Structure formats: structure tokens, C-alpha cells
Amino acid sequence: MRDQKERVETIESTMKNEFEYALEVNLITQEQHDNYLQELNKLTSYIYEKYKDDPSFYPDDWDKINNYYEKIVALDFVRNRTKENLEYSWLIEM
């Protein structure tokens, strides 16, 4: 099982790239892009801060991550390969 920090970094990087791509090809507006980034930053900052000294996640935090995943995969503009990468990064190892 990979390190939790690595998993958070993977989802953060994947989603930043996806949001940037969606903005570049006009699938989302700048405002939507900024809102998606803000939500992502809020989640990742929370996780980084809470787990900086503790390597294992708690069930409530897995729920937060899973809820975020469910929300992201429901978005029309998110590409299938990104959804598959997210599934690999999180759900397979939960």
C-alpha cells in the first residue's frame, strides 16, 4: 500500500491538471475552475495538516475522500482516463 501523502499528492496533481485542461478547452469557466481548485485545496490542506505526523487515515477522512471522488467522477467534463486514475489512486487501496 502506498504512502497516504503520495496518494494525496496524486489526486491533487491529477485534478489540477484536469481542471486546467477543462479550462483550456472551454469546458468550464474561470470561475468554475477557481471554485474546483479551492475545494481541492481545502481537502488536501486539511489532510496534509491532520496527517503530517500520523501515517494512517481515519474512517471519517476516508469518507471525505470518497465523497470528493464521487463528486468528481460525476462531473461531465472529467475525462474517463482521469476517473480511472482516481479509482486506481484511492478506491483500489482503501
N, CA, C and O atoms as a CHARMM CRD file, in Angstrom:
* protein
*
  376
    1    1 MET  N      0.84400  -1.17900   0.00000 PROA 1      0.00000
    2    1 MET  CA     0.00000   0.00000   0.00000 PROA 1      0.00000
    3    1 MET  C      0.88700   1.23900   0.00000 PROA 1      0.00000
    4    1 MET  O      1.84600   1.33800   0.76400 PROA 1      0.00000
    5    2 ARG  N      0.55000   2.15800  -0.85600 PROA 2      0.00000
    6    2 ARG  CA     1.36700   3.35400  -0.96100 PROA 2      0.00000
    7    2 ARG  C      1.15700   4.29000   0.22300 PROA 2      0.00000
    8    2 ARG  O      0.14600   4.22300   0.92200 PROA 2      0.00000
    9    3 ASP  N      2.10800   5.13900   0.42200 PROA 3      0.00000
   10    3 ASP  CA     2.06100   6.14500   1.45900 PROA 3      0.00000
   11    3 ASP  C      0.86200   7.07000   1.23000 PROA 3      0.00000
   12    3 ASP  O      0.56100   7.44200   0.09600 PROA 3      0.00000
   13    4 GLN  N      0.18700   7.43200   2.31600 PROA 4      0.00000
   14    4 GLN  CA    -1.00500   8.28600   2.20900 PROA 4      0.00000
   15    4 GLN  C     -0.66500   9.64200   1.58300 PROA 4      0.00000
   16    4 GLN  O     -1.43300  10.16200   0.77300 PROA 4      0.00000
   17    5 LYS  N      0.46800  10.20700   1.95200 PROA 5      0.00000
   18    5 LYS  CA     0.84500  11.50200   1.39800 PROA 5      0.00000
   19    5 LYS  C      1.00800  11.40900  -0.12100 PROA 5      0.00000
   20    5 LYS  O      0.60100  12.31300  -0.85000 PROA 5      0.00000
   21    6 GLU  N      1.59500  10.32900  -0.58300 PROA 6      0.00000
   22    6 GLU  CA     1.76500  10.13200  -2.01900 PROA 6      0.00000
   23    6 GLU  C      0.40500  10.04700  -2.71000 PROA 6      0.00000
   24    6 GLU  O      0.22800  10.57100  -3.80900 PROA 6      0.00000
   25    7 ARG  N     -0.53400   9.39900  -2.07400 PROA 7      0.00000
   26    7 ARG  CA    -1.87400   9.28000  -2.64400 PROA 7      0.00000
   27    7 ARG  C     -2.56200  10.64000  -2.71800 PROA 7      0.00000
   28    7 ARG  O     -3.22900  10.94300  -3.70700 PROA 7      0.00000
   29    8 VAL  N     -2.40700  11.45300  -1.69000 PROA 8      0.00000
   30    8 VAL  CA    -2.98900  12.79800  -1.70500 PROA 8      0.00000
   31    8 VAL  C     -2.32500  13.63200  -2.80200 PROA 8      0.00000
   32    8 VAL  O     -3.00400  14.35000  -3.53600 PROA 8      0.00000
   33    9 GLU  N     -1.02200  13.53700  -2.90900 PROA 9      0.00000
   34    9 GLU  CA    -0.30900  14.27300  -3.96000 PROA 9      0.00000
   35    9 GLU  C     -0.77000  13.84300  -5.35000 PROA 9      0.00000
   36    9 GLU  O     -0.87400  14.66800  -6.25800 PROA 9      0.00000
   37   10 THR  N     -1.04300  12.55900  -5.51200 PROA 10     0.00000
   38   10 THR  CA    -1.50300  12.04700  -6.80300 PROA 10     0.00000
   39   10 THR  C     -2.86700  12.62300  -7.17300 PROA 10     0.00000
   40   10 THR  O     -3.06000  13.09800  -8.29300 PROA 10     0.00000
   41   11 ILE  N     -3.80100  12.58300  -6.24500 PROA 11     0.00000
   42   11 ILE  CA    -5.12700  13.12400  -6.56000 PROA 11     0.00000
   43   11 ILE  C     -5.05600  14.63000  -6.78400 PROA 11     0.00000
   44   11 ILE  O     -5.73300  15.15900  -7.66600 PROA 11     0.00000
   45   12 GLU  N     -4.25400  15.31200  -6.00300 PROA 12     0.00000
   46   12 GLU  CA    -4.11400  16.75800  -6.15000 PROA 12     0.00000
   47   12 GLU  C     -3.55000  17.10600  -7.53100 PROA 12     0.00000
   48   12 GLU  O     -4.09200  17.96300  -8.22800 PROA 12     0.00000
   49   13 SER  N     -2.50100  16.46300  -7.90600 PROA 13     0.00000
   50   13 SER  CA    -1.87200  16.72000  -9.19800 PROA 13     0.00000
   51   13 SER  C     -2.79900  16.34400 -10.35100 PROA 13     0.00000
   52   13 SER  O     -2.92700  17.09800 -11.31600 PROA 13     0.00000
   53   14 THR  N     -3.44000  15.19400 -10.25800 PROA 14     0.00000
   54   14 THR  CA    -4.35900  14.73000 -11.29900 PROA 14     0.00000
   55   14 THR  C     -5.49500  15.72400 -11.50500 PROA 14     0.00000
   56   14 THR  O     -5.82700  16.07600 -12.63700 PROA 14     0.00000
   57   15 MET  N     -6.08000  16.16800 -10.41500 PROA 15     0.00000
   58   15 MET  CA    -7.23500  17.05600 -10.53800 PROA 15     0.00000
   59   15 MET  C     -6.83300  18.46400 -10.98600 PROA 15     0.00000
   60   15 MET  O     -7.56100  19.09100 -11.75500 PROA 15     0.00000
   61   16 LYS  N     -5.71000  18.96100 -10.52700 PROA 16     0.00000
   62   16 LYS  CA    -5.25200  20.27200 -11.01000 PROA 16     0.00000
   63   16 LYS  C     -5.06300  20.23000 -12.52200 PROA 16     0.00000
   64   16 LYS  O     -5.45300  21.16000 -13.22800 PROA 16     0.00000
   65   17 ASN  N     -4.46700  19.15400 -13.01200 PROA 17     0.00000
   66   17 ASN  CA    -4.27900  19.00700 -14.46500 PROA 17     0.00000
   67   17 ASN  C     -5.61500  18.91600 -15.19300 PROA 17     0.00000
   68   17 ASN  O     -5.79100  19.51100 -16.25600 PROA 17     0.00000
   69   18 GLU  N     -6.54000  18.17900 -14.62500 PROA 18     0.00000
   70   18 GLU  CA    -7.85600  18.02100 -15.25700 PROA 18     0.00000
   71   18 GLU  C     -8.61800  19.34200 -15.29300 PROA 18     0.00000
   72   18 GLU  O     -9.23300  19.67500 -16.30600 PROA 18     0.00000
   73   19 PHE  N     -8.58200  20.08700 -14.20800 PROA 19     0.00000
   74   19 PHE  CA    -9.26200  21.38400 -14.17300 PROA 19     0.00000
   75   19 PHE  C     -8.62500  22.35600 -15.16200 PROA 19     0.00000
   76   19 PHE  O     -9.32400  23.11900 -15.83000 PROA 19     0.00000
   77   20 GLU  N     -7.30600  22.32600 -15.25100 PROA 20     0.00000
   78   20 GLU  CA    -6.59500  23.19600 -16.19100 PROA 20     0.00000
   79   20 GLU  C     -6.96100  22.84500 -17.63200 PROA 20     0.00000
   80   20 GLU  O     -7.21400  23.73100 -18.44700 PROA 20     0.00000
   81   21 TYR  N     -6.98700  21.56100 -17.93700 PROA 21     0.00000
   82   21 TYR  CA    -7.37200  21.10600 -19.27300 PROA 21     0.00000
   83   21 TYR  C     -8.80200  21.55600 -19.60300 PROA 21     0.00000
   84   21 TYR  O     -9.05400  22.08900 -20.68400 PROA 21     0.00000
   85   22 ALA  N     -9.71800  21.34400 -18.68200 PROA 22     0.00000
   86   22 ALA  CA   -11.12100  21.72000 -18.91000 PROA 22     0.00000
   87   22 ALA  C    -11.26200  23.21700 -19.15700 PROA 22     0.00000
   88   22 ALA  O    -12.07900  23.64200 -19.97300 PROA 22     0.00000
   89   23 LEU  N    -10.47600  24.00300 -18.46000 PROA 23     0.00000
   90   23 LEU  CA   -10.50000  25.45200 -18.66600 PROA 23     0.00000
   91   23 LEU  C     -9.93300  25.80800 -20.03700 PROA 23     0.00000
   92   23 LEU  O    -10.50200  26.64000 -20.74300 PROA 23     0.00000
   93   24 GLU  N     -8.83700  25.19600 -20.41300 PROA 24     0.00000
   94   24 GLU  CA    -8.17900  25.48700 -21.69200 PROA 24     0.00000
   95   24 GLU  C     -9.06300  25.17900 -22.89300 PROA 24     0.00000
   96   24 GLU  O     -9.02200  25.89600 -23.89200 PROA 24     0.00000
   97   25 VAL  N     -9.85600  24.12800 -22.80500 PROA 25     0.00000
   98   25 VAL  CA   -10.72100  23.75400 -23.93600 PROA 25     0.00000
   99   25 VAL  C    -12.16400  24.24800 -23.73600 PROA 25     0.00000
  100   25 VAL  O    -13.09200  23.78400 -24.39800 PROA 25     0.00000
  101   26 ASN  N    -12.32200  25.18100 -22.82300 PROA 26     0.00000
  102   26 ASN  CA   -13.60000  25.85800 -22.58400 PROA 26     0.00000
  103   26 ASN  C    -14.73200  24.93600 -22.14900 PROA 26     0.00000
  104   26 ASN  O    -15.88500  25.14400 -22.52600 PROA 26     0.00000
  105   27 LEU  N    -14.41200  23.93500 -21.37000 PROA 27     0.00000
  106   27 LEU  CA   -15.45000  23.07500 -20.80400 PROA 27     0.00000
  107   27 LEU  C    -15.98100  23.64200 -19.49500 PROA 27     0.00000
  108   27 LEU  O    -17.09800  23.33500 -19.07900 PROA 27     0.00000
  109   28 ILE  N    -15.16400  24.47600 -18.85000 PROA 28     0.00000
  110   28 ILE  CA   -15.57300  25.16800 -17.63400 PROA 28     0.00000
  111   28 ILE  C    -15.10500  26.62100 -17.72000 PROA 28     0.00000
  112   28 ILE  O    -14.21200  26.95600 -18.49800 PROA 28     0.00000
  113   29 THR  N    -15.72000  27.46800 -16.91200 PROA 29     0.00000
  114   29 THR  CA   -15.33900  28.88200 -16.87300 PROA 29     0.00000
  115   29 THR  C    -14.19100  29.08000 -15.88000 PROA 29     0.00000
  116   29 THR  O    -13.86400  28.18700 -15.09900 PROA 29     0.00000
  117   30 GLN  N    -13.60100  30.24500 -15.92900 PROA 30     0.00000
  118   30 GLN  CA   -12.53500  30.57300 -14.97500 PROA 30     0.00000
  119   30 GLN  C    -13.06200  30.51300 -13.54900 PROA 30     0.00000
  120   30 GLN  O    -12.36800  30.05100 -12.64300 PROA 30     0.00000
  121   31 GLU  N    -14.27300  30.97500 -13.35500 PROA 31     0.00000
  122   31 GLU  CA   -14.86700  30.95100 -12.01700 PROA 31     0.00000
  123   31 GLU  C    -15.05800  29.51100 -11.52300 PROA 31     0.00000
  124   31 GLU  O    -14.75700  29.20200 -10.37000 PROA 31     0.00000
  125   32 GLN  N    -15.55700  28.64000 -12.39500 PROA 32     0.00000
  126   32 GLN  CA   -15.70400  27.23000 -12.02100 PROA 32     0.00000
  127   32 GLN  C    -14.34900  26.61200 -11.71600 PROA 32     0.00000
  128   32 GLN  O    -14.19700  25.88500 -10.73400 PROA 32     0.00000
  129   33 HSD  N    -13.37300  26.90100 -12.55500 PROA 33     0.00000
  130   33 HSD  CA   -12.00900  26.40800 -12.34800 PROA 33     0.00000
  131   33 HSD  C    -11.50900  26.80700 -10.96700 PROA 33     0.00000
  132   33 HSD  O    -11.00000  25.97600 -10.21500 PROA 33     0.00000
  133   34 ASP  N    -11.65900  28.07100 -10.64800 PROA 34     0.00000
  134   34 ASP  CA   -11.19800  28.57400  -9.35300 PROA 34     0.00000
  135   34 ASP  C    -11.94000  27.90300  -8.19300 PROA 34     0.00000
  136   34 ASP  O    -11.33800  27.58400  -7.16800 PROA 34     0.00000
  137   35 ASN  N    -13.24500  27.69400  -8.36200 PROA 35     0.00000
  138   35 ASN  CA   -14.03100  27.03900  -7.30900 PROA 35     0.00000
  139   35 ASN  C    -13.60200  25.58500  -7.11800 PROA 35     0.00000
  140   35 ASN  O    -13.49000  25.11100  -5.98700 PROA 35     0.00000
  141   36 TYR  N    -13.36200  24.87500  -8.22900 PROA 36     0.00000
  142   36 TYR  CA   -12.90100  23.48600  -8.12600 PROA 36     0.00000
  143   36 TYR  C    -11.53900  23.41800  -7.44900 PROA 36     0.00000
  144   36 TYR  O    -11.29600  22.54700  -6.61400 PROA 36     0.00000
  145   37 LEU  N    -10.65500  24.33600  -7.81000 PROA 37     0.00000
  146   37 LEU  CA    -9.32700  24.35700  -7.17100 PROA 37     0.00000
  147   37 LEU  C     -9.43000  24.67600  -5.68600 PROA 37     0.00000
  148   37 LEU  O     -8.72200  24.09100  -4.86500 PROA 37     0.00000
  149   38 GLN  N    -10.30700  25.59800  -5.35300 PROA 38     0.00000
  150   38 GLN  CA   -10.47800  25.96600  -3.95100 PROA 38     0.00000
  151   38 GLN  C    -10.97300  24.77100  -3.13200 PROA 38     0.00000
  152   38 GLN  O    -10.48900  24.53000  -2.02600 PROA 38     0.00000
  153   39 GLU  N    -11.92400  24.03700  -3.66900 PROA 39     0.00000
  154   39 GLU  CA   -12.43600  22.85900  -2.97700 PROA 39     0.00000
  155   39 GLU  C    -11.34600  21.79300  -2.83200 PROA 39     0.00000
  156   39 GLU  O    -11.19800  21.18700  -1.77100 PROA 39     0.00000
  157   40 LEU  N    -10.59700  21.57500  -3.89200 PROA 40     0.00000
  158   40 LEU  CA    -9.49600  20.61800  -3.85000 PROA 40     0.00000
  159   40 LEU  C     -8.45100  21.03600  -2.82500 PROA 40     0.00000
  160   40 LEU  O     -7.99200  20.21200  -2.03300 PROA 40     0.00000
  161   41 ASN  N     -8.07600  22.29900  -2.83400 PROA 41     0.00000
  162   41 ASN  CA    -7.07500  22.79700  -1.88600 PROA 41     0.00000
  163   41 ASN  C     -7.55100  22.66900  -0.44400 PROA 41     0.00000
  164   41 ASN  O     -6.76400  22.37300   0.45500 PROA 41     0.00000
  165   42 LYS  N     -8.83900  22.89500  -0.23300 PROA 42     0.00000
  166   42 LYS  CA    -9.40200  22.76900   1.10900 PROA 42     0.00000
  167   42 LYS  C     -9.26900  21.32900   1.61100 PROA 42     0.00000
  168   42 LYS  O     -8.87300  21.10200   2.75400 PROA 42     0.00000
  169   43 LEU  N     -9.59700  20.37000   0.76300 PROA 43     0.00000
  170   43 LEU  CA    -9.49300  18.96500   1.14200 PROA 43     0.00000
  171   43 LEU  C     -8.04200  18.55700   1.36800 PROA 43     0.00000
  172   43 LEU  O     -7.72000  17.95900   2.39400 PROA 43     0.00000
  173   44 THR  N     -7.17600  18.87200   0.43000 PROA 44     0.00000
  174   44 THR  CA    -5.78100  18.43900   0.55700 PROA 44     0.00000
  175   44 THR  C     -5.06700  19.14600   1.70900 PROA 44     0.00000
  176   44 THR  O     -4.25200  18.53100   2.39700 PROA 44     0.00000
  177   45 SER  N     -5.35600  20.40500   1.92200 PROA 45     0.00000
  178   45 SER  CA    -4.73700  21.11800   3.05000 PROA 45     0.00000
  179   45 SER  C     -5.15200  20.49700   4.37400 PROA 45     0.00000
  180   45 SER  O     -4.33100  20.31800   5.27400 PROA 45     0.00000
  181   46 TYR  N     -6.42800  20.17100   4.48100 PROA 46     0.00000
  182   46 TYR  CA    -6.93200  19.51200   5.69000 PROA 46     0.00000
  183   46 TYR  C     -6.18500  18.20200   5.92400 PROA 46     0.00000
  184   46 TYR  O     -5.73700  17.92800   7.03800 PROA 46     0.00000
  185   47 ILE  N     -6.05300  17.40300   4.88400 PROA 47     0.00000
  186   47 ILE  CA    -5.39700  16.10100   5.01600 PROA 47     0.00000
  187   47 ILE  C     -3.91800  16.26200   5.33300 PROA 47     0.00000
  188   47 ILE  O     -3.39800  15.57500   6.21200 PROA 47     0.00000
  189   48 TYR  N     -3.23300  17.15800   4.63100 PROA 48     0.00000
  190   48 TYR  CA    -1.81300  17.37200   4.90900 PROA 48     0.00000
  191   48 TYR  C     -1.59000  17.80300   6.35700 PROA 48     0.00000
  192   48 TYR  O     -0.67500  17.31800   7.02200 PROA 48     0.00000
  193   49 GLU  N     -2.42000  18.70200   6.83200 PROA 49     0.00000
  194   49 GLU  CA    -2.25600  19.20900   8.19000 PROA 49     0.00000
  195   49 GLU  C     -2.56500  18.12700   9.22800 PROA 49     0.00000
  196   49 GLU  O     -1.82300  17.95000  10.19400 PROA 49     0.00000
  197   50 LYS  N     -3.64900  17.42200   9.02000 PROA 50     0.00000
  198   50 LYS  CA    -4.06500  16.42200  10.00200 PROA 50     0.00000
  199   50 LYS  C     -3.10100  15.24600  10.07000 PROA 50     0.00000
  200   50 LYS  O     -2.89300  14.67800  11.14200 PROA 50     0.00000
  201   51 TYR  N     -2.51600  14.87800   8.94900 PROA 51     0.00000
  202   51 TYR  CA    -1.70400  13.67200   8.90100 PROA 51     0.00000
  203   51 TYR  C     -0.21300  13.92300   8.73800 PROA 51     0.00000
  204   51 TYR  O      0.53000  13.02400   8.34300 PROA 51     0.00000
  205   52 LYS  N      0.22200  15.11700   9.03300 PROA 52     0.00000
  206   52 LYS  CA     1.65200  15.39400   8.87000 PROA 52     0.00000
  207   52 LYS  C      2.51200  14.53000   9.79400 PROA 52     0.00000
  208   52 LYS  O      3.65900  14.23000   9.46300 PROA 52     0.00000
  209   53 ASP  N      1.97300  14.12700  10.94800 PROA 53     0.00000
  210   53 ASP  CA     2.73100  13.30100  11.88600 PROA 53     0.00000
  211   53 ASP  C      2.14600  11.90400  12.07000 PROA 53     0.00000
  212   53 ASP  O      2.68500  11.09800  12.82900 PROA 53     0.00000
  213   54 ASP  N      1.04600  11.61700  11.38000 PROA 54     0.00000
  214   54 ASP  CA     0.35400  10.34300  11.56100 PROA 54     0.00000
  215   54 ASP  C      0.11800   9.71100  10.19100 PROA 54     0.00000
  216   54 ASP  O     -0.58600  10.29300   9.36500 PROA 54     0.00000
  217   55 PRO  N      0.67700   8.55800   9.93600 PROA 55     0.00000
  218   55 PRO  CA     0.61600   7.98500   8.58500 PROA 55     0.00000
  219   55 PRO  C     -0.70500   7.32800   8.18600 PROA 55     0.00000
  220   55 PRO  O     -0.90500   7.04900   7.00400 PROA 55     0.00000
  221   56 SER  N     -1.61100   7.07300   9.13200 PROA 56     0.00000
  222   56 SER  CA    -2.82200   6.35300   8.74500 PROA 56     0.00000
  223   56 SER  C     -4.06400   7.24100   8.86100 PROA 56     0.00000
  224   56 SER  O     -4.18600   8.06000   9.77100 PROA 56     0.00000
  225   57 PHE  N     -4.97200   7.05100   7.91300 PROA 57     0.00000
  226   57 PHE  CA    -6.19900   7.83500   7.86900 PROA 57     0.00000
  227   57 PHE  C     -7.26200   7.21000   8.75600 PROA 57     0.00000
  228   57 PHE  O     -7.24000   6.01000   9.03000 PROA 57     0.00000
  229   58 TYR  N     -8.18600   8.04000   9.19700 PROA 58     0.00000
  230   58 TYR  CA    -9.32800   7.59100   9.98000 PROA 58     0.00000
  231   58 TYR  C    -10.53600   7.40500   9.06800 PROA 58     0.00000
  232   58 TYR  O    -10.60600   8.01900   8.00300 PROA 58     0.00000
  233   59 PRO  N    -11.48800   6.56700   9.47400 PROA 59     0.00000
  234   59 PRO  CA   -12.66100   6.29700   8.62500 PROA 59     0.00000
  235   59 PRO  C    -13.41300   7.55500   8.16500 PROA 59     0.00000
  236   59 PRO  O    -13.84700   7.62000   7.01500 PROA 59     0.00000
  237   60 ASP  N    -13.56900   8.53300   9.02800 PROA 60     0.00000
  238   60 ASP  CA   -14.27800   9.76400   8.62900 PROA 60     0.00000
  239   60 ASP  C    -13.55600  10.47800   7.49500 PROA 60     0.00000
  240   60 ASP  O    -14.19000  11.07900   6.62800 PROA 60     0.00000
  241   61 ASP  N    -12.24600  10.41000   7.50300 PROA 61     0.00000
  242   61 ASP  CA   -11.48700  11.07600   6.45000 PROA 61     0.00000
  243   61 ASP  C    -11.54000  10.29100   5.14900 PROA 61     0.00000
  244   61 ASP  O    -11.53800  10.88200   4.06900 PROA 61     0.00000
  245   62 TRP  N    -11.58800   8.95900   5.24000 PROA 62     0.00000
  246   62 TRP  CA   -11.80300   8.17300   4.02700 PROA 62     0.00000
  247   62 TRP  C    -13.15400   8.52900   3.42300 PROA 62     0.00000
  248   62 TRP  O    -13.29900   8.59100   2.20200 PROA 62     0.00000
  249   63 ASP  N    -14.14500   8.76400   4.28800 PROA 63     0.00000
  250   63 ASP  CA   -15.46700   9.16800   3.79300 PROA 63     0.00000
  251   63 ASP  C    -15.38800  10.49500   3.05100 PROA 63     0.00000
  252   63 ASP  O    -16.01100  10.65200   2.00100 PROA 63     0.00000
  253   64 LYS  N    -14.63500  11.44500   3.57700 PROA 64     0.00000
  254   64 LYS  CA   -14.46600  12.74000   2.90200 PROA 64     0.00000
  255   64 LYS  C    -13.80400  12.55600   1.54100 PROA 64     0.00000
  256   64 LYS  O    -14.22100  13.15300   0.54800 PROA 64     0.00000
  257   65 ILE  N    -12.78700  11.73800   1.50800 PROA 65     0.00000
  258   65 ILE  CA   -12.07600  11.48900   0.25600 PROA 65     0.00000
  259   65 ILE  C    -12.99100  10.78200  -0.74200 PROA 65     0.00000
  260   65 ILE  O    -13.02000  11.13400  -1.92200 PROA 65     0.00000
  261   66 ASN  N    -13.72700   9.79800  -0.27300 PROA 66     0.00000
  262   66 ASN  CA   -14.63600   9.07600  -1.14900 PROA 66     0.00000
  263   66 ASN  C    -15.75000   9.98800  -1.66500 PROA 66     0.00000
  264   66 ASN  O    -16.12800   9.90300  -2.83300 PROA 66     0.00000
  265   67 ASN  N    -16.26700  10.84700  -0.81400 PROA 67     0.00000
  266   67 ASN  CA   -17.29700  11.80100  -1.25100 PROA 67     0.00000
  267   67 ASN  C    -16.75300  12.73300  -2.32300 PROA 67     0.00000
  268   67 ASN  O    -17.44400  13.04900  -3.29200 PROA 67     0.00000
  269   68 TYR  N    -15.52100  13.16600  -2.14600 PROA 68     0.00000
  270   68 TYR  CA   -14.89400  14.01600  -3.16100 PROA 68     0.00000
  271   68 TYR  C    -14.75500  13.24400  -4.47000 PROA 68     0.00000
  272   68 TYR  O    -15.07600  13.76300  -5.53900 PROA 68     0.00000
  273   69 TYR  N    -14.28000  12.01200  -4.38500 PROA 69     0.00000
  274   69 TYR  CA   -14.13500  11.16600  -5.56700 PROA 69     0.00000
  275   69 TYR  C    -15.48000  11.01400  -6.28400 PROA 69     0.00000
  276   69 TYR  O    -15.55700  11.17700  -7.50100 PROA 69     0.00000
  277   70 GLU  N    -16.53100  10.70500  -5.53600 PROA 70     0.00000
  278   70 GLU  CA   -17.85600  10.52300  -6.13100 PROA 70     0.00000
  279   70 GLU  C    -18.32200  11.80000  -6.83900 PROA 70     0.00000
  280   70 GLU  O    -18.91900  11.74000  -7.91400 PROA 70     0.00000
  281   71 LYS  N    -18.04900  12.93100  -6.23600 PROA 71     0.00000
  282   71 LYS  CA   -18.44400  14.20600  -6.84100 PROA 71     0.00000
  283   71 LYS  C    -17.67500  14.43700  -8.14900 PROA 71     0.00000
  284   71 LYS  O    -18.25500  14.85300  -9.15200 PROA 71     0.00000
  285   72 ILE  N    -16.38400  14.16700  -8.12500 PROA 72     0.00000
  286   72 ILE  CA   -15.53800  14.40300  -9.29600 PROA 72     0.00000
  287   72 ILE  C    -15.93500  13.49800 -10.46100 PROA 72     0.00000
  288   72 ILE  O    -16.05500  13.97100 -11.59200 PROA 72     0.00000
  289   73 VAL  N    -16.13600  12.22400 -10.20700 PROA 73     0.00000
  290   73 VAL  CA   -16.45800  11.32200 -11.30700 PROA 73     0.00000
  291   73 VAL  C    -17.84200  11.60200 -11.89300 PROA 73     0.00000
  292   73 VAL  O    -18.14600  11.15500 -12.99900 PROA 73     0.00000
  293   74 ALA  N    -18.66000  12.31900 -11.17700 PROA 74     0.00000
  294   74 ALA  CA   -19.98800  12.68000 -11.69100 PROA 74     0.00000
  295   74 ALA  C    -19.94400  13.90000 -12.61700 PROA 74     0.00000
  296   74 ALA  O    -20.92000  14.17900 -13.31400 PROA 74     0.00000
  297   75 LEU  N    -18.83200  14.61900 -12.63000 PROA 75     0.00000
  298   75 LEU  CA   -18.71900  15.80900 -13.47500 PROA 75     0.00000
  299   75 LEU  C    -18.55600  15.40800 -14.93600 PROA 75     0.00000
  300   75 LEU  O    -17.76000  14.53000 -15.27000 PROA 75     0.00000
  301   76 ASP  N    -19.31800  16.06400 -15.79400 PROA 76     0.00000
  302   76 ASP  CA   -19.30000  15.72900 -17.22100 PROA 76     0.00000
  303   76 ASP  C    -17.94900  15.95500 -17.88700 PROA 76     0.00000
  304   76 ASP  O    -17.56600  15.19700 -18.77800 PROA 76     0.00000
  305   77 PHE  N    -17.23500  16.96800 -17.47500 PROA 77     0.00000
  306   77 PHE  CA   -16.00100  17.32400 -18.17400 PROA 77     0.00000
  307   77 PHE  C    -14.79400  16.47500 -17.78500 PROA 77     0.00000
  308   77 PHE  O    -13.76800  16.52400 -18.46400 PROA 77     0.00000
  309   78 VAL  N    -14.89400  15.71000 -16.72300 PROA 78     0.00000
  310   78 VAL  CA   -13.76600  14.89000 -16.28900 PROA 78     0.00000
  311   78 VAL  C    -13.62400  13.70300 -17.24300 PROA 78     0.00000
  312   78 VAL  O    -14.56500  12.93900 -17.45500 PROA 78     0.00000
  313   79 ARG  N    -12.43100  13.57100 -17.80900 PROA 79     0.00000
  314   79 ARG  CA   -12.17200  12.51200 -18.79400 PROA 79     0.00000
  315   79 ARG  C    -12.13800  11.13700 -18.13500 PROA 79     0.00000
  316   79 ARG  O    -11.82000  11.00400 -16.95300 PROA 79     0.00000
  317   80 ASN  N    -12.47100  10.12000 -18.92300 PROA 80     0.00000
  318   80 ASN  CA   -12.51300   8.74400 -18.41700 PROA 80     0.00000
  319   80 ASN  C    -11.17000   8.29400 -17.86800 PROA 80     0.00000
  320   80 ASN  O    -11.11800   7.60700 -16.84800 PROA 80     0.00000
  321   81 ARG  N    -10.09500   8.66900 -18.52100 PROA 81     0.00000
  322   81 ARG  CA    -8.77800   8.23100 -18.02200 PROA 81     0.00000
  323   81 ARG  C     -8.48100   8.84400 -16.66100 PROA 81     0.00000
  324   81 ARG  O     -7.82200   8.22300 -15.82700 PROA 81     0.00000
  325   82 THR  N     -8.96700  10.06000 -16.43700 PROA 82     0.00000
  326   82 THR  CA    -8.78400  10.69200 -15.12800 PROA 82     0.00000
  327   82 THR  C     -9.59400   9.95000 -14.07300 PROA 82     0.00000
  328   82 THR  O     -9.11400   9.72500 -12.96100 PROA 82     0.00000
  329   83 LYS  N    -10.80200   9.57500 -14.41400 PROA 83     0.00000
  330   83 LYS  CA   -11.63100   8.80800 -13.48100 PROA 83     0.00000
  331   83 LYS  C    -10.96200   7.48000 -13.13200 PROA 83     0.00000
  332   83 LYS  O    -10.98000   7.05100 -11.97900 PROA 83     0.00000
  333   84 GLU  N    -10.38000   6.84100 -14.12700 PROA 84     0.00000
  334   84 GLU  CA    -9.68000   5.57900 -13.88300 PROA 84     0.00000
  335   84 GLU  C     -8.45500   5.78400 -12.99700 PROA 84     0.00000
  336   84 GLU  O     -8.17700   4.96900 -12.11700 PROA 84     0.00000
  337   85 ASN  N     -7.72500   6.87200 -13.22800 PROA 85     0.00000
  338   85 ASN  CA    -6.56200   7.17600 -12.39100 PROA 85     0.00000
  339   85 ASN  C     -6.97000   7.42700 -10.94900 PROA 85     0.00000
  340   85 ASN  O     -6.28400   6.99700 -10.02200 PROA 85     0.00000
  341   86 LEU  N     -8.07900   8.11700 -10.76000 PROA 86     0.00000
  342   86 LEU  CA    -8.56100   8.37300  -9.40100 PROA 86     0.00000
  343   86 LEU  C     -8.97100   7.06800  -8.73100 PROA 86     0.00000
  344   86 LEU  O     -8.69400   6.85100  -7.55100 PROA 86     0.00000
  345   87 GLU  N     -9.62400   6.21300  -9.48500 PROA 87     0.00000
  346   87 GLU  CA   -10.02900   4.92300  -8.92800 PROA 87     0.00000
  347   87 GLU  C     -8.79800   4.13000  -8.50500 PROA 87     0.00000
  348   87 GLU  O     -8.77600   3.53000  -7.43000 PROA 87     0.00000
  349   88 TYR  N     -7.79800   4.12900  -9.33700 PROA 88     0.00000
  350   88 TYR  CA    -6.56200   3.42400  -9.00600 PROA 88     0.00000
  351   88 TYR  C     -5.90100   4.02700  -7.76600 PROA 88     0.00000
  352   88 TYR  O     -5.44200   3.30000  -6.88500 PROA 88     0.00000
  353   89 SER  N     -5.85600   5.33600  -7.70300 PROA 89     0.00000
  354   89 SER  CA    -5.17000   6.01700  -6.61500 PROA 89     0.00000
  355   89 SER  C     -5.85300   5.82900  -5.27300 PROA 89     0.00000
  356   89 SER  O     -5.18000   5.75500  -4.24500 PROA 89     0.00000
  357   90 TRP  N     -7.17100   5.75100  -5.26100 PROA 90     0.00000
  358   90 TRP  CA    -7.88800   5.72900  -3.99100 PROA 90     0.00000
  359   90 TRP  C     -8.63800   4.45900  -3.72200 PROA 90     0.00000
  360   90 TRP  O     -8.37900   3.77700  -2.73000 PROA 90     0.00000
  361   91 LEU  N     -9.55900   4.13100  -4.58400 PROA 91     0.00000
  362   91 LEU  CA   -10.50600   3.08000  -4.23300 PROA 91     0.00000
  363   91 LEU  C     -9.88800   1.69500  -4.16300 PROA 91     0.00000
  364   91 LEU  O    -10.25900   0.89700  -3.30200 PROA 91     0.00000
  365   92 ILE  N     -8.96600   1.40100  -5.03900 PROA 92     0.00000
  366   92 ILE  CA    -8.36000   0.07900  -5.04600 PROA 92     0.00000
  367   92 ILE  C     -7.60600  -0.18100  -3.73500 PROA 92     0.00000
  368   92 ILE  O     -7.56000  -1.31100  -3.25100 PROA 92     0.00000
  369   93 GLU  N     -7.03100   0.85700  -3.18300 PROA 93     0.00000
  370   93 GLU  CA    -6.19100   0.67200  -1.99100 PROA 93     0.00000
  371   93 GLU  C     -6.89600   0.99200  -0.68800 PROA 93     0.00000
  372   93 GLU  O     -6.27100   0.94100   0.37100 PROA 93     0.00000
  373   94 MET  N     -8.16200   1.31800  -0.73400 PROA 94     0.00000
  374   94 MET  CA    -8.87600   1.66000   0.50200 PROA 94     0.00000
  375   94 MET  C     -9.11400   0.42900   1.34800 PROA 94     0.00000
  376   94 MET  O     -9.70200   0.52600   2.42500 PROA 94     0.00000
